[in-house]
Amino acid sequence: MKFDDFWQKIYRNLRVKKDFTTLYRETRFSAHSENNNIIITLKKNEQRNLSRENFKEIWNAAAKLPKYERYRPGNYSKITFSSSYAVTLLKHYLQVK
């Protein structure tokens, strides 16, 4: 899958807020799309934005990693403070047909 196809898939699918759980710490969060960003809402109503550019950087970094390393948030911590949430969404939407 190419990045533009992935972005369209995730952005369209998250027009309505959906709930997720992070892969490693099992932290609950919700996500929705708005203004070319993915808005992450944590349990205390704290929000974080993941822009298209953030996801593209993560996508490009993931492409360079071995498969077993792609879904480890620590590999993207220099790209975004919200790597746990980004990796969860990345894995979820790459597995959904």
C-alpha positions as CSV (number, residue, x, y, z in Angstrom):
1,M,0.0,0.0,0.0
2,K,1.2,3.5,-0.8
3,F,1.1,6.2,1.8
4,D,-1.6,8.3,0.1
5,D,-3.9,5.3,-0.1
6,F,-3.2,4.6,3.6
7,W,-3.9,8.2,4.6
8,Q,-7.2,8.3,2.6
9,K,-8.2,5.0,4.3
10,I,-7.5,6.2,7.9
11,Y,-8.8,9.7,7.3
12,R,-12.1,8.6,5.9
13,N,-12.6,5.8,8.4
14,L,-12.0,8.2,11.3
15,R,-14.6,10.8,10.3
16,V,-16.5,9.4,13.2
17,K,-14.7,9.0,16.5
18,K,-13.6,5.5,17.2
19,D,-12.1,3.8,20.3
20,F,-8.7,2.0,20.4
21,T,-6.3,0.5,22.9
22,T,-2.5,1.0,22.6
23,L,-0.5,-2.1,21.6
24,Y,1.8,-2.3,24.6
25,R,0.5,-0.4,27.6
26,E,-3.2,-1.1,26.7
27,T,-4.1,2.6,27.2
28,R,-7.5,3.5,25.9
29,F,-7.9,6.4,23.6
30,S,-10.2,7.6,20.8
31,A,-9.4,9.1,17.5
32,H,-11.1,11.0,14.8
33,S,-10.1,13.0,11.7
34,E,-10.4,16.7,11.2
35,N,-8.7,19.3,9.1
36,N,-6.1,16.9,7.6
37,N,-5.1,15.7,11.1
38,I,-5.9,12.7,13.3
39,I,-7.1,14.0,16.7
40,I,-6.2,11.6,19.6
41,T,-8.3,12.0,22.7
42,L,-7.0,10.5,25.9
43,K,-9.1,9.6,28.9
44,K,-8.7,12.9,30.6
45,N,-9.9,14.7,27.5
46,E,-6.4,15.7,26.7
47,Q,-6.0,15.9,22.9
48,R,-3.0,15.4,20.6
49,N,-2.8,16.0,16.9
50,L,-1.1,13.8,14.4
51,S,-0.8,15.6,11.1
52,R,-0.5,14.0,7.7
53,E,3.1,15.0,7.7
54,N,3.7,13.2,11.1
55,F,2.1,10.0,9.7
56,K,4.2,10.3,6.5
57,E,7.4,10.5,8.5
58,I,6.3,7.5,10.6
59,W,5.4,5.6,7.4
60,N,8.8,6.3,5.8
61,A,10.6,5.3,9.0
62,A,8.6,2.1,9.2
63,A,9.5,1.2,5.6
64,K,13.1,1.1,6.6
65,L,12.6,-1.1,9.6
66,P,12.4,-4.9,9.7
67,K,8.8,-6.2,10.1
68,Y,9.3,-7.2,13.7
69,E,10.4,-3.6,14.6
70,R,7.6,-1.6,12.8
71,Y,5.1,-1.5,15.6
72,R,7.4,-0.5,18.4
73,P,6.6,3.0,19.5
74,G,10.1,3.7,20.6
75,N,11.3,3.6,17.0
76,Y,9.3,6.8,16.3
77,S,9.7,8.8,19.5
78,K,11.9,11.3,17.8
79,I,9.2,11.9,15.2
80,T,6.3,12.4,17.5
81,F,5.5,12.4,21.2
82,S,2.3,10.4,20.3
83,S,4.1,7.4,18.8
84,S,2.2,4.8,20.9
85,Y,-1.1,6.1,19.4
86,A,0.3,6.4,15.9
87,V,1.7,2.9,15.9
88,T,-1.6,1.5,17.1
89,L,-3.5,3.3,14.3
90,L,-0.8,2.3,11.7
91,K,-1.1,-1.4,12.6
92,H,-4.9,-1.4,12.8
93,Y,-5.4,0.3,9.4
94,L,-2.8,-1.8,7.7
95,Q,-4.5,-4.9,8.8
96,V,-8.1,-3.8,8.0
97,K,-9.1,-4.7,4.5
